[in-house]
Amino acid sequence: MFLDSILLAIAAWVFVHILMGEGMIMGWWAKIIYKLPEKFSEPLGGCEYCVAGQMALWYYLYKNWNEYGVTFCDQLIGHILFITLTIFIVKVINIWKQSD
């Protein structure tokens, strides 16, 4: 799951900082979401942490749906930690990119 977390963090960062740029493939999406109030625009692409958290939330549910009901407490803790790790990796990417 650690590799999944890294890949989701990279995907979220690339989506927000590269693909949503002016003239890029998702630039049209950026124009739409930045007209929305911040509480709606951030999870839809305005904030790399929010996008990473959303991706991790839904990805973990998808991957572990069958086990979630059986061991709810264990899965819930793992789910929270997975989301946290993914967001933390985005923070590491941001720090790394600032040092360039």
ABEGO torsion letter per residue (X at the ends): XAAAAAAAAAAAAAAAAAAABBGBAAAAAAAAAAABBAAAAAAAGABAAAAAAAAAAAAAAAAAAAAAAABAAAAAAAAAAAAAAAAAAAAAAAAAAAAX
